[in-house]
Amino acid sequence: LDGDISKLKSRDLSKLLEDNVDAYEVPRPVLRTTYVDSALRIVRDEDDNIFIYSRVSDSEEVTDYSNVMADLGVASLLEGFNDAVSKIYL
């Protein structure tokens, strides 16, 4: 999923639809801020789903994760399966 070939270019798709489908309008999310301070922001979307954002660093420098392997939790999943089902210990 991290390869360039599998990226969904949603802005390009949106532009294509907007240019070719008369009834299509680019979605504009509606977010209502419920609470905000210097370290935390709580917002709700139009379906009342709650999103909580917190500041984890004072740095505004962008972090480059291109050389970091993706952690999909597979090792934890296998460990949990082993502990609950197969119980093979080395």
Disulfide bonds with the S-S distance in Angstrom:
none
